[in-house]
Structures are given as C-alpha cells and as structure tokens.
Amino acid sequence: MSHKITSAFPWIVSVSALLSLLYPPIFTWFQGPLITLGLGGIMLGMGLTLKGRDFVQIVQHPKWVLLGLLMQFLIMPLLGWGLAQLFQLPPFFAVGIILVASCPGGTASNVIAYLAKAEVALSVTMTACSTLAAIFLTPFLSLQLSGSYLEIPAEGLFFSTLKVVLLPITLGVLFNRYMPKTADKIIPFAPPVAVLLICLIVASIVGQGKEIILSSGINLIIALICLHLLGFTLGFLVSLGLLKNWNVAKTISIEVGMQNSGLGVVLARENFSSPSVAIPAAISSLIHSLLGSFFVKIFKNKN
C-alpha cells in the first residue's frame, strides 16, 4: 500500500490541488501551525531514514555530490531570479519563486529517483546535504536575490529554517541511532506519510490563494514550468557532460529539478505578511511532481 501511495504521488497532489481550487474548505482547514508541523513531520521522517553509510558516497564520490549542490544553489536561484524578471512577476510572486528556487531538494526527489531507477543512495545523500546547507544558503540566497522586490526578513528565514529542518532531522537521526528497532518499524511509513503531508500543504495553500491564482497566475505557472524544466534539463546535461555517468546524471537532474516546496511554503508563511508569497512554492510542488513523473516515464528503463 505504501509503495502505491508513493508511486501515485504526482496524481495525488494534482487531484488534491484541483479539488482545493473547486472547493477550498476541503483543505484550507490545514493551515497555520499545522503546515509547520506537517513539514516538521516530513523532515523527521527523512531523518529517520538517514544512517552513516548514506554519507559514505560523499567520501567515495565527492564530485557527484558537490556538482549537484553547486547546481542546486547556483543554477536554480539564478533561474528563479531571471524568470521573475523575464515574466515581470509582481513582487510577492517574484519573492516566492526566488525563495522556492533557493530551497534544497525534498523527499519527493527521493521518491522520483527510486521510481526512475536512479541512484537512490546518492539522491538521499544529496537531499540530506542540500537540506543541511539550506540552513544558511536558503536565507542568504533569498536575501541577495529578492532584496530589490521586498524587504527580506533574513533573521526570521534563518531561524525558521533551523526550526523546521535541522531540529526534526537531528531528532530523526538520533532516534535512528539510539532506537534502531523502533525506527525500522516506522521507516516504511515515512514516504507515504510524507506524500500525504505534502499534498495537504500544497492543497491548503492553493485553496487559500484560489482567487489570486485564477486571476493572475498564468505567468507564474509558465515561469514555474520553465524553472523546473530548465532545472531538470541543465542538471542532466551538465552532469552527464562532466561526469560521463548516465545514472548519476539522472539522479543529479532529479535533485536539481525538484525543490523542497513544503519548506518554501513554511518559510513564506512564517516570514511574510502577504499570503501570496507562499503560492509559487505550492504550485511548484505540483509542477515539479508532474515533470518528475514524466521524467520517470522517459528514463526508467534507460541506463
């Protein structure tokens, strides 16, 4: 059952978002502290799956991880900034797309890597490393690239990231280390629970921003499609060209093209007065999930 839920992730999030547009109250009850707790639960689940051996790949193949991190925190934020300019997005959408582009990889990328028969261990390692790096890089990059649009609460972004990323992941790792038998029983449920929580977060934000999305969201949707499509494409082509390894290039492409949109939603909701800043992150989750599933269809049997 859990495998079916994770495999159906793109469809679950799509249906949830559509239902929320048609009748927002189905999902808008899931808001405020519940969204923060939901993301914390996702990060805790990810922490539970992490063991020391997952990080061995950093020692064995540091170029793989470093290249992926470089593209994740260089190409994506710059693309977010450039697309905000190109599509002349209003300030709150511009900040939102830059914020989500500056976020690390999320658990959804690990699910897609698994379904695409990519290097899952590398995907998990890159997600873990980018998540830890995001504690400093996400607030810093958002501040540097978004300052011209709105006043960015750098300190608030930093502490929010610390709270919703570092704390739950650390708890998960410690739980795994000192209560491994209990952790092993919980771990199989972590991916499907993460899928359901991501869907609740996305659908809630879509429902709350229904009028804004329907009235002025076309440019934003096109910009987000370009952001993730270029992330997938550049991530694959650059890593394939430099590393000459098809399977590793697939994995890096997934990590670069898919962001932790749930983190973007929480950071936006906790640090900006306008709820519209969170909308790009919510739509981003839907778009990169659909593109990720398309990626699976293309690359699943190609190695």
Number of C-alpha atoms within 10 A of each C-alpha: 8 14 14 9 16 22 18 14 25 25 15 19 25 20 14 24 26 15 17 24 23 12 13 20 14 16 23 20 13 18 17 12 11 14 23 21 16 23 24 23 21 28 27 24 26 25 25 25 20 21 14 8 10 17 17 14 16 17 9 9 11 12 15 21 21 15 17 28 22 13 22 28 21 14 19 28 24 19 22 27 21 17 22 25 13 11 13 14 19 14 16 21 22 25 31 32 32 29 30 32 37 31 32 30 29 27 26 27 28 27 24 27 28 19 20 26 17 26 17 20 19 24 30 25 21 32 27 23 18 25 24 17 16 23 22 15 18 27 24 17 22 25 20 11 20 22 13 11 13 13 11 20 14 17 12 15 24 18 16 21 24 16 15 23 23 22 15 23 26 17 16 21 22 17 17 21 15 10 11 14 11 11 19 13 10 14 16 14 14 22 23 22 18 24 23 19 23 28 24 26 28 31 30 26 29 29 25 21 22 18 12 12 19 10 8 12 19 11 16 25 16 13 25 26 19 16 28 27 18 18 26 25 15 19 26 24 17 17 23 18 11 12 14 12 13 17 18 23 25 29 32 34 30 33 34 30 28 34 30 25 31 30 31 29 29 25 28 26 22 16 17 20 10 10 17 22 27 31 28 31 33 27 25 30 30 26 24 27 25 18 19 27 21 15 20 21 13 11 16 16 10 13 12
